[in-house]
Amino acid sequence: MTNIAEGFDRGGNKEFIHFLTIARGSLSEVKSLSYAALDIGYLQDNKVTLIQERIIKLSNLINGFIRYLNKTDRKK
């Protein structure tokens, strides 16, 4: 969330897209950590599945937003 906010405040699409890409990378980190949490018994399968589903949904939203920004004129 903070990467998205920071990118938005930079003013241009190019930098905004850069920070959206960082946010998408953070989702990958959460995905990896959820597997680690499962492996050590901190989370159960059903919770990891829920996390994975949310990651997919959020990643798709970010990807769609990046595609939209690539087509708009708010570029610096």
Distance bins in CASP14 RR format, pairs under 12 A and 6 or more apart:
PFRMAT RR
TARGET T0000
AUTHOR 0000-0000-0000
RMODE 2
METHOD distances of the structure
MODEL  1
1 7 0 0 0 0 0 1 0 0 0 0 0
1 8 0 0 0 0 0 1 0 0 0 0 0
1 19 0 0 0 0 0 1 0 0 0 0 0
1 20 0 0 0 0 0 1 0 0 0 0 0
1 22 0 0 0 0 0 1 0 0 0 0 0
1 23 1 0 0 1 0 0 0 0 0 0 0
1 26 0 0 0 0 1 0 0 0 0 0 0
1 27 0 0 0 0 0 1 0 0 0 0 0
1 58 0 0 0 0 0 1 0 0 0 0 0
1 62 0 0 0 0 0 1 0 0 0 0 0
2 8 0 0 0 0 0 1 0 0 0 0 0
2 9 0 0 0 0 0 1 0 0 0 0 0
2 19 0 0 0 0 1 0 0 0 0 0 0
2 22 0 0 0 0 1 0 0 0 0 0 0
2 23 0 0 0 0 1 0 0 0 0 0 0
2 26 0 0 0 0 1 0 0 0 0 0 0
3 9 0 0 0 0 0 1 0 0 0 0 0
3 10 0 0 0 0 0 1 0 0 0 0 0
3 15 0 0 0 0 0 1 0 0 0 0 0
3 16 0 0 0 0 0 1 0 0 0 0 0
3 17 0 0 0 0 0 1 0 0 0 0 0
3 18 0 0 0 0 1 0 0 0 0 0 0
3 19 1 0 1 0 0 0 0 0 0 0 0
3 20 1 0 0 1 0 0 0 0 0 0 0
3 21 0 0 0 0 1 0 0 0 0 0 0
3 22 1 0 1 0 0 0 0 0 0 0 0
3 23 1 0 1 0 0 0 0 0 0 0 0
3 24 0 0 0 0 1 0 0 0 0 0 0
3 25 0 0 0 0 1 0 0 0 0 0 0
3 26 1 0 0 1 0 0 0 0 0 0 0
3 27 0 0 0 0 0 1 0 0 0 0 0
3 29 0 0 0 0 0 1 0 0 0 0 0
3 62 0 0 0 0 0 1 0 0 0 0 0
4 10 0 0 0 0 0 1 0 0 0 0 0
4 15 0 0 0 0 0 1 0 0 0 0 0
4 16 0 0 0 0 1 0 0 0 0 0 0
4 17 0 0 0 0 0 1 0 0 0 0 0
4 18 0 0 0 0 0 1 0 0 0 0 0
4 19 1 0 0 1 0 0 0 0 0 0 0
4 20 1 0 0 1 0 0 0 0 0 0 0
4 21 0 0 0 0 0 1 0 0 0 0 0
4 22 0 0 0 0 1 0 0 0 0 0 0
4 23 1 0 1 0 0 0 0 0 0 0 0
4 24 0 0 0 0 1 0 0 0 0 0 0
4 25 0 0 0 0 0 1 0 0 0 0 0
4 26 0 0 0 0 1 0 0 0 0 0 0
4 27 0 0 0 0 0 1 0 0 0 0 0
4 58 0 0 0 0 0 1 0 0 0 0 0
4 61 0 0 0 0 0 1 0 0 0 0 0
4 62 0 0 0 0 1 0 0 0 0 0 0
4 65 0 0 0 0 1 0 0 0 0 0 0
4 66 0 0 0 0 0 1 0 0 0 0 0
4 69 0 0 0 0 0 1 0 0 0 0 0
5 11 0 0 0 0 0 1 0 0 0 0 0
5 16 0 0 0 0 0 1 0 0 0 0 0
5 19 0 0 0 0 1 0 0 0 0 0 0
5 20 0 0 0 0 0 1 0 0 0 0 0
5 22 0 0 0 0 0 1 0 0 0 0 0
5 23 0 0 0 0 1 0 0 0 0 0 0
6 15 0 0 0 0 1 0 0 0 0 0 0
6 16 0 0 0 0 1 0 0 0 0 0 0
6 18 0 0 0 0 1 0 0 0 0 0 0
6 19 1 0 1 0 0 0 0 0 0 0 0
6 20 0 0 0 0 0 1 0 0 0 0 0
6 22 0 0 0 0 1 0 0 0 0 0 0
6 23 0 0 0 0 1 0 0 0 0 0 0
7 13 0 0 0 0 1 0 0 0 0 0 0
7 14 0 0 0 0 0 1 0 0 0 0 0
7 15 1 0 1 0 0 0 0 0 0 0 0
7 16 1 0 1 0 0 0 0 0 0 0 0
7 17 0 0 0 0 1 0 0 0 0 0 0
7 18 1 0 0 1 0 0 0 0 0 0 0
7 19 1 1 0 0 0 0 0 0 0 0 0
7 20 1 0 0 1 0 0 0 0 0 0 0
7 21 0 0 0 0 0 1 0 0 0 0 0
7 22 0 0 0 0 1 0 0 0 0 0 0
7 23 0 0 0 0 1 0 0 0 0 0 0
7 65 0 0 0 0 0 1 0 0 0 0 0
7 66 0 0 0 0 0 1 0 0 0 0 0
7 69 0 0 0 0 0 1 0 0 0 0 0
7 74 0 0 0 0 0 1 0 0 0 0 0
7 76 0 0 0 0 0 1 0 0 0 0 0
8 15 0 0 0 0 1 0 0 0 0 0 0
8 16 1 0 1 0 0 0 0 0 0 0 0
8 17 0 0 0 0 0 1 0 0 0 0 0
8 18 0 0 0 0 0 1 0 0 0 0 0
8 19 1 0 0 1 0 0 0 0 0 0 0
8 20 0 0 0 0 1 0 0 0 0 0 0
8 23 0 0 0 0 0 1 0 0 0 0 0
8 65 0 0 0 0 0 1 0 0 0 0 0
8 69 0 0 0 0 0 1 0 0 0 0 0
8 74 0 0 0 0 0 1 0 0 0 0 0
9 15 0 0 0 0 1 0 0 0 0 0 0
9 16 0 0 0 0 1 0 0 0 0 0 0
9 19 0 0 0 0 1 0 0 0 0 0 0
10 16 1 0 0 1 0 0 0 0 0 0 0
10 17 0 0 0 0 0 1 0 0 0 0 0
10 18 0 0 0 0 1 0 0 0 0 0 0
10 19 1 0 0 1 0 0 0 0 0 0 0
10 20 0 0 0 0 0 1 0 0 0 0 0
10 22 0 0 0 0 0 1 0 0 0 0 0
10 69 0 0 0 0 0 1 0 0 0 0 0
10 74 0 0 0 0 0 1 0 0 0 0 0
10 75 0 0 0 0 0 1 0 0 0 0 0
10 76 0 0 0 0 1 0 0 0 0 0 0
11 17 0 0 0 0 0 1 0 0 0 0 0
11 18 0 0 0 0 0 1 0 0 0 0 0
11 19 0 0 0 0 0 1 0 0 0 0 0
11 69 0 0 0 0 0 1 0 0 0 0 0
11 74 1 0 0 1 0 0 0 0 0 0 0
11 75 0 0 0 0 1 0 0 0 0 0 0
11 76 1 0 0 1 0 0 0 0 0 0 0
12 18 0 0 0 0 1 0 0 0 0 0 0
12 19 0 0 0 0 0 1 0 0 0 0 0
12 20 0 0 0 0 0 1 0 0 0 0 0
12 69 0 0 0 0 1 0 0 0 0 0 0
12 70 0 0 0 0 0 1 0 0 0 0 0
12 72 0 0 0 0 1 0 0 0 0 0 0
12 73 0 0 0 0 0 1 0 0 0 0 0
12 74 1 0 1 0 0 0 0 0 0 0 0
12 75 1 0 1 0 0 0 0 0 0 0 0
12 76 1 0 1 0 0 0 0 0 0 0 0
13 19 0 0 0 0 0 1 0 0 0 0 0
13 20 0 0 0 0 1 0 0 0 0 0 0
13 65 0 0 0 0 0 1 0 0 0 0 0
13 66 0 0 0 0 1 0 0 0 0 0 0
13 67 0 0 0 0 0 1 0 0 0 0 0
13 68 0 0 0 0 1 0 0 0 0 0 0
13 69 1 0 1 0 0 0 0 0 0 0 0
13 70 1 0 0 1 0 0 0 0 0 0 0
13 71 0 0 0 0 1 0 0 0 0 0 0
13 72 1 0 0 1 0 0 0 0 0 0 0
13 73 0 0 0 0 1 0 0 0 0 0 0
13 74 1 0 1 0 0 0 0 0 0 0 0
13 75 1 0 1 0 0 0 0 0 0 0 0
13 76 1 0 0 1 0 0 0 0 0 0 0
14 20 0 0 0 0 0 1 0 0 0 0 0
14 21 0 0 0 0 0 1 0 0 0 0 0
14 66 0 0 0 0 0 1 0 0 0 0 0
14 69 0 0 0 0 1 0 0 0 0 0 0
14 70 0 0 0 0 1 0 0 0 0 0 0
14 72 0 0 0 0 0 1 0 0 0 0 0
14 74 0 0 0 0 1 0 0 0 0 0 0
14 75 1 0 1 0 0 0 0 0 0 0 0
14 76 1 0 0 1 0 0 0 0 0 0 0
15 21 0 0 0 0 0 1 0 0 0 0 0
15 22 0 0 0 0 0 1 0 0 0 0 0
15 69 0 0 0 0 0 1 0 0 0 0 0
15 74 0 0 0 0 0 1 0 0 0 0 0
15 75 0 0 0 0 1 0 0 0 0 0 0
15 76 1 0 0 1 0 0 0 0 0 0 0
16 22 0 0 0 0 0 1 0 0 0 0 0
16 23 0 0 0 0 0 1 0 0 0 0 0
16 62 0 0 0 0 0 1 0 0 0 0 0
16 65 0 0 0 0 1 0 0 0 0 0 0
16 66 0 0 0 0 1 0 0 0 0 0 0
16 68 0 0 0 0 0 1 0 0 0 0 0
16 69 1 0 0 1 0 0 0 0 0 0 0
16 70 0 0 0 0 0 1 0 0 0 0 0
16 72 0 0 0 0 0 1 0 0 0 0 0
16 74 1 0 0 1 0 0 0 0 0 0 0
16 75 0 0 0 0 1 0 0 0 0 0 0
16 76 0 0 0 0 1 0 0 0 0 0 0
17 23 0 0 0 0 0 1 0 0 0 0 0
17 24 0 0 0 0 0 1 0 0 0 0 0
17 62 0 0 0 0 1 0 0 0 0 0 0
17 63 0 0 0 0 0 1 0 0 0 0 0
17 64 0 0 0 0 0 1 0 0 0 0 0
17 65 0 0 0 0 1 0 0 0 0 0 0
17 66 1 0 1 0 0 0 0 0 0 0 0
17 67 0 0 0 0 1 0 0 0 0 0 0
17 68 0 0 0 0 0 1 0 0 0 0 0
17 69 1 0 1 0 0 0 0 0 0 0 0
17 70 1 0 0 1 0 0 0 0 0 0 0
17 71 0 0 0 0 0 1 0 0 0 0 0
17 72 0 0 0 0 0 1 0 0 0 0 0
17 74 0 0 0 0 0 1 0 0 0 0 0
17 75 0 0 0 0 1 0 0 0 0 0 0
17 76 0 0 0 0 0 1 0 0 0 0 0
18 24 0 0 0 0 0 1 0 0 0 0 0
18 25 0 0 0 0 0 1 0 0 0 0 0
18 66 0 0 0 0 1 0 0 0 0 0 0
18 69 0 0 0 0 0 1 0 0 0 0 0
18 76 0 0 0 0 0 1 0 0 0 0 0
19 25 0 0 0 0 0 1 0 0 0 0 0
19 26 0 0 0 0 0 1 0 0 0 0 0
19 62 0 0 0 0 0 1 0 0 0 0 0
19 65 0 0 0 0 0 1 0 0 0 0 0
19 66 0 0 0 0 0 1 0 0 0 0 0
19 69 0 0 0 0 0 1 0 0 0 0 0
20 26 0 0 0 0 0 1 0 0 0 0 0
20 27 0 0 0 0 0 1 0 0 0 0 0
20 58 0 0 0 0 0 1 0 0 0 0 0
20 59 0 0 0 0 0 1 0 0 0 0 0
20 61 0 0 0 0 1 0 0 0 0 0 0
20 62 1 0 1 0 0 0 0 0 0 0 0
20 63 0 0 0 0 1 0 0 0 0 0 0
20 64 0 0 0 0 1 0 0 0 0 0 0
20 65 1 0 0 1 0 0 0 0 0 0 0
20 66 1 0 1 0 0 0 0 0 0 0 0
20 67 0 0 0 0 0 1 0 0 0 0 0
20 68 0 0 0 0 0 1 0 0 0 0 0
20 69 1 0 0 1 0 0 0 0 0 0 0
20 70 0 0 0 0 0 1 0 0 0 0 0
21 27 0 0 0 0 0 1 0 0 0 0 0
21 28 0 0 0 0 0 1 0 0 0 0 0
21 59 0 0 0 0 0 1 0 0 0 0 0
21 62 0 0 0 0 1 0 0 0 0 0 0
21 63 0 0 0 0 1 0 0 0 0 0 0
21 65 0 0 0 0 0 1 0 0 0 0 0
21 66 1 0 0 1 0 0 0 0 0 0 0
21 69 0 0 0 0 0 1 0 0 0 0 0
21 70 0 0 0 0 0 1 0 0 0 0 0
22 28 0 0 0 0 0 1 0 0 0 0 0
22 29 0 0 0 0 0 1 0 0 0 0 0
22 62 0 0 0 0 0 1 0 0 0 0 0
22 66 0 0 0 0 0 1 0 0 0 0 0
23 29 0 0 0 0 0 1 0 0 0 0 0
23 30 0 0 0 0 0 1 0 0 0 0 0
23 55 0 0 0 0 0 1 0 0 0 0 0
23 58 0 0 0 0 1 0 0 0 0 0 0
23 59 0 0 0 0 1 0 0 0 0 0 0
23 61 0 0 0 0 0 1 0 0 0 0 0
23 62 1 0 0 1 0 0 0 0 0 0 0
23 63 0 0 0 0 0 1 0 0 0 0 0
23 65 0 0 0 0 1 0 0 0 0 0 0
23 66 0 0 0 0 0 1 0 0 0 0 0
24 30 0 0 0 0 0 1 0 0 0 0 0
24 31 0 0 0 0 0 1 0 0 0 0 0
24 55 0 0 0 0 1 0 0 0 0 0 0
24 56 0 0 0 0 0 1 0 0 0 0 0
24 58 0 0 0 0 1 0 0 0 0 0 0
24 59 1 0 1 0 0 0 0 0 0 0 0
24 60 0 0 0 0 0 1 0 0 0 0 0
24 61 0 0 0 0 1 0 0 0 0 0 0
24 62 1 0 1 0 0 0 0 0 0 0 0
24 63 1 0 0 1 0 0 0 0 0 0 0
24 64 0 0 0 0 0 1 0 0 0 0 0
24 65 0 0 0 0 1 0 0 0 0 0 0
24 66 0 0 0 0 1 0 0 0 0 0 0
25 31 0 0 0 0 1 0 0 0 0 0 0
25 32 0 0 0 0 0 1 0 0 0 0 0
25 55 0 0 0 0 0 1 0 0 0 0 0
25 58 0 0 0 0 0 1 0 0 0 0 0
25 59 0 0 0 0 1 0 0 0 0 0 0
25 62 0 0 0 0 1 0 0 0 0 0 0
25 63 0 0 0 0 0 1 0 0 0 0 0
26 32 0 0 0 0 0 1 0 0 0 0 0
26 33 0 0 0 0 0 1 0 0 0 0 0
26 55 0 0 0 0 0 1 0 0 0 0 0
26 58 0 0 0 0 1 0 0 0 0 0 0
26 59 0 0 0 0 0 1 0 0 0 0 0
26 62 0 0 0 0 0 1 0 0 0 0 0
27 33 0 0 0 0 0 1 0 0 0 0 0
27 34 0 0 0 0 0 1 0 0 0 0 0
27 51 0 0 0 0 0 1 0 0 0 0 0
27 52 0 0 0 0 0 1 0 0 0 0 0
27 54 0 0 0 0 1 0 0 0 0 0 0
27 55 1 0 1 0 0 0 0 0 0 0 0
27 56 0 0 0 0 1 0 0 0 0 0 0
27 57 0 0 0 0 0 1 0 0 0 0 0
27 58 1 0 1 0 0 0 0 0 0 0 0
27 59 1 0 1 0 0 0 0 0 0 0 0
27 60 0 0 0 0 0 1 0 0 0 0 0
27 61 0 0 0 0 0 1 0 0 0 0 0
27 62 1 0 0 1 0 0 0 0 0 0 0
27 63 0 0 0 0 0 1 0 0 0 0 0
28 34 0 0 0 0 0 1 0 0 0 0 0
28 35 0 0 0 0 0 1 0 0 0 0 0
28 52 0 0 0 0 0 1 0 0 0 0 0
28 55 0 0 0 0 1 0 0 0 0 0 0
28 56 0 0 0 0 0 1 0 0 0 0 0
28 58 0 0 0 0 0 1 0 0 0 0 0
28 59 0 0 0 0 1 0 0 0 0 0 0
28 62 0 0 0 0 0 1 0 0 0 0 0
29 35 0 0 0 0 0 1 0 0 0 0 0
29 36 0 0 0 0 0 1 0 0 0 0 0
29 51 0 0 0 0 0 1 0 0 0 0 0
29 55 0 0 0 0 0 1 0 0 0 0 0
30 36 0 0 0 0 0 1 0 0 0 0 0
30 37 0 0 0 0 0 1 0 0 0 0 0
30 43 0 0 0 0 0 1 0 0 0 0 0
30 48 0 0 0 0 0 1 0 0 0 0 0
30 51 1 0 0 1 0 0 0 0 0 0 0
30 52 0 0 0 0 1 0 0 0 0 0 0
30 54 0 0 0 0 1 0 0 0 0 0 0
30 55 1 0 0 1 0 0 0 0 0 0 0
30 56 0 0 0 0 0 1 0 0 0 0 0
30 58 0 0 0 0 1 0 0 0 0 0 0
30 59 0 0 0 0 0 1 0 0 0 0 0
31 37 0 0 0 0 0 1 0 0 0 0 0
31 38 0 0 0 0 0 1 0 0 0 0 0
31 48 0 0 0 0 1 0 0 0 0 0 0
31 49 0 0 0 0 0 1 0 0 0 0 0
31 51 1 0 0 1 0 0 0 0 0 0 0
31 52 1 0 0 1 0 0 0 0 0 0 0
31 53 0 0 0 0 0 1 0 0 0 0 0
31 54 0 0 0 0 1 0 0 0 0 0 0
31 55 1 0 1 0 0 0 0 0 0 0 0
31 56 0 0 0 0 1 0 0 0 0 0 0
31 58 0 0 0 0 0 1 0 0 0 0 0
31 59 0 0 0 0 1 0 0 0 0 0 0
32 38 0 0 0 0 0 1 0 0 0 0 0
32 39 0 0 0 0 0 1 0 0 0 0 0
32 48 0 0 0 0 0 1 0 0 0 0 0
32 51 0 0 0 0 0 1 0 0 0 0 0
32 52 0 0 0 0 0 1 0 0 0 0 0
32 55 0 0 0 0 0 1 0 0 0 0 0
33 39 0 0 0 0 0 1 0 0 0 0 0
33 40 0 0 0 0 0 1 0 0 0 0 0
33 42 0 0 0 0 1 0 0 0 0 0 0
33 43 0 0 0 0 1 0 0 0 0 0 0
33 48 0 0 0 0 0 1 0 0 0 0 0
33 51 0 0 0 0 1 0 0 0 0 0 0
33 52 0 0 0 0 0 1 0 0 0 0 0
33 55 0 0 0 0 0 1 0 0 0 0 0
34 40 0 0 0 0 0 1 0 0 0 0 0
34 41 0 0 0 0 0 1 0 0 0 0 0
34 42 0 0 0 0 1 0 0 0 0 0 0
34 43 1 0 0 1 0 0 0 0 0 0 0
34 44 0 0 0 0 0 1 0 0 0 0 0
34 45 0 0 0 0 0 1 0 0 0 0 0
34 46 0 0 0 0 0 1 0 0 0 0 0
34 47 0 0 0 0 1 0 0 0 0 0 0
34 48 1 0 1 0 0 0 0 0 0 0 0
34 49 0 0 0 0 1 0 0 0 0 0 0
34 50 0 0 0 0 1 0 0 0 0 0 0
34 51 1 0 1 0 0 0 0 0 0 0 0
34 52 1 0 0 1 0 0 0 0 0 0 0
34 53 0 0 0 0 0 1 0 0 0 0 0
34 54 0 0 0 0 0 1 0 0 0 0 0
34 55 0 0 0 0 1 0 0 0 0 0 0
35 41 0 0 0 0 0 1 0 0 0 0 0
35 42 0 0 0 0 0 1 0 0 0 0 0
35 43 0 0 0 0 1 0 0 0 0 0 0
35 45 0 0 0 0 0 1 0 0 0 0 0
35 47 0 0 0 0 0 1 0 0 0 0 0
35 48 1 0 0 1 0 0 0 0 0 0 0
35 49 0 0 0 0 0 1 0 0 0 0 0
35 51 0 0 0 0 1 0 0 0 0 0 0
35 52 0 0 0 0 1 0 0 0 0 0 0
35 55 0 0 0 0 0 1 0 0 0 0 0
36 42 0 0 0 0 1 0 0 0 0 0 0
36 43 0 0 0 0 1 0 0 0 0 0 0
36 48 0 0 0 0 0 1 0 0 0 0 0
36 51 0 0 0 0 0 1 0 0 0 0 0
37 43 1 0 1 0 0 0 0 0 0 0 0
37 44 0 0 0 0 1 0 0 0 0 0 0
37 45 0 0 0 0 0 1 0 0 0 0 0
37 47 0 0 0 0 1 0 0 0 0 0 0
37 48 1 0 0 1 0 0 0 0 0 0 0
37 51 0 0 0 0 1 0 0 0 0 0 0
37 52 0 0 0 0 0 1 0 0 0 0 0
38 44 1 0 0 1 0 0 0 0 0 0 0
38 45 1 0 0 1 0 0 0 0 0 0 0
38 46 0 0 0 0 0 1 0 0 0 0 0
38 47 0 0 0 0 1 0 0 0 0 0 0
38 48 1 0 1 0 0 0 0 0 0 0 0
38 49 0 0 0 0 1 0 0 0 0 0 0
38 50 0 0 0 0 0 1 0 0 0 0 0
38 51 0 0 0 0 1 0 0 0 0 0 0
38 52 0 0 0 0 0 1 0 0 0 0 0
39 45 0 0 0 0 0 1 0 0 0 0 0
39 48 0 0 0 0 1 0 0 0 0 0 0
40 48 0 0 0 0 0 1 0 0 0 0 0
41 47 0 0 0 0 0 1 0 0 0 0 0
41 48 0 0 0 0 0 1 0 0 0 0 0
42 48 0 0 0 0 1 0 0 0 0 0 0
42 51 0 0 0 0 0 1 0 0 0 0 0
43 49 0 0 0 0 1 0 0 0 0 0 0
43 50 0 0 0 0 1 0 0 0 0 0 0
43 51 1 0 0 1 0 0 0 0 0 0 0
43 52 0 0 0 0 0 1 0 0 0 0 0
44 50 0 0 0 0 1 0 0 0 0 0 0
44 51 0 0 0 0 0 1 0 0 0 0 0
45 51 0 0 0 0 0 1 0 0 0 0 0
45 52 0 0 0 0 0 1 0 0 0 0 0
46 52 0 0 0 0 0 1 0 0 0 0 0
46 53 0 0 0 0 0 1 0 0 0 0 0
47 53 0 0 0 0 0 1 0 0 0 0 0
47 54 0 0 0 0 0 1 0 0 0 0 0
48 54 0 0 0 0 0 1 0 0 0 0 0
48 55 0 0 0 0 0 1 0 0 0 0 0
49 55 0 0 0 0 0 1 0 0 0 0 0
49 56 0 0 0 0 0 1 0 0 0 0 0
50 56 0 0 0 0 0 1 0 0 0 0 0
50 57 0 0 0 0 0 1 0 0 0 0 0
51 57 0 0 0 0 0 1 0 0 0 0 0
51 58 0 0 0 0 0 1 0 0 0 0 0
52 58 0 0 0 0 0 1 0 0 0 0 0
52 59 0 0 0 0 0 1 0 0 0 0 0
53 59 0 0 0 0 0 1 0 0 0 0 0
53 60 0 0 0 0 0 1 0 0 0 0 0
54 60 0 0 0 0 0 1 0 0 0 0 0
54 61 0 0 0 0 0 1 0 0 0 0 0
55 61 0 0 0 0 0 1 0 0 0 0 0
55 62 0 0 0 0 0 1 0 0 0 0 0
56 62 0 0 0 0 0 1 0 0 0 0 0
56 63 0 0 0 0 0 1 0 0 0 0 0
57 63 0 0 0 0 0 1 0 0 0 0 0
57 64 0 0 0 0 0 1 0 0 0 0 0
58 64 0 0 0 0 0 1 0 0 0 0 0
58 65 0 0 0 0 0 1 0 0 0 0 0
59 65 0 0 0 0 0 1 0 0 0 0 0
59 66 0 0 0 0 0 1 0 0 0 0 0
60 66 0 0 0 0 0 1 0 0 0 0 0
60 67 0 0 0 0 0 1 0 0 0 0 0
61 67 0 0 0 0 0 1 0 0 0 0 0
61 68 0 0 0 0 0 1 0 0 0 0 0
62 68 0 0 0 0 0 1 0 0 0 0 0
62 69 0 0 0 0 0 1 0 0 0 0 0
63 69 0 0 0 0 0 1 0 0 0 0 0
63 70 0 0 0 0 0 1 0 0 0 0 0
64 70 0 0 0 0 1 0 0 0 0 0 0
64 71 0 0 0 0 0 1 0 0 0 0 0
65 71 0 0 0 0 0 1 0 0 0 0 0
65 72 0 0 0 0 0 1 0 0 0 0 0
66 72 0 0 0 0 0 1 0 0 0 0 0
68 74 0 0 0 0 0 1 0 0 0 0 0
69 75 0 0 0 0 1 0 0 0 0 0 0
69 76 0 0 0 0 0 1 0 0 0 0 0
END
